[in-house]
């Protein structure tokens, strides 16, 4: 079962903050940002 979008957004924001990057919401393509972080 996939996590809710709200949960993913909150988790992503925590990760971005940890890396000292801009919040995911500021990216035109959040999924691309996540993929870039995951490598």
C-alpha positions as CSV (number, residue, x, y, z in Angstrom):
1,X,0.0,0.0,0.0
2,X,1.4,3.4,-1.0
3,X,1.9,6.1,1.6
4,X,-0.4,9.1,1.3
5,X,0.9,12.1,-0.7
6,X,0.7,14.2,2.5
7,X,2.9,11.7,4.3
8,X,5.4,11.7,1.4
9,X,5.4,15.5,1.3
10,X,6.2,15.7,5.0
11,X,8.9,13.1,4.9
12,X,10.4,14.7,1.8
13,X,10.5,18.1,3.5
14,X,12.4,16.5,6.4
15,X,14.9,15.0,4.1
16,X,15.4,18.2,2.2
17,X,15.9,20.1,5.4
18,X,18.4,17.6,6.6
19,X,20.4,18.0,3.4
20,X,20.2,21.8,3.7
21,X,18.4,22.1,0.4
22,X,15.2,24.0,-0.6
23,X,11.9,22.5,0.4
24,X,10.6,20.0,-2.2
25,X,7.6,22.2,-2.9
26,X,9.8,24.8,-4.5
27,X,11.0,22.3,-7.1
28,X,9.1,22.2,-10.5
29,X,9.5,18.4,-10.4
30,X,9.5,17.0,-6.8
31,X,9.9,13.4,-8.1
32,X,13.0,14.3,-10.0
33,X,14.4,15.9,-6.9
34,X,13.8,12.8,-4.9
35,X,15.4,10.6,-7.6
36,X,18.4,12.9,-7.6
37,X,18.7,12.5,-3.8
38,X,18.4,8.7,-4.0
39,X,21.1,8.6,-6.7
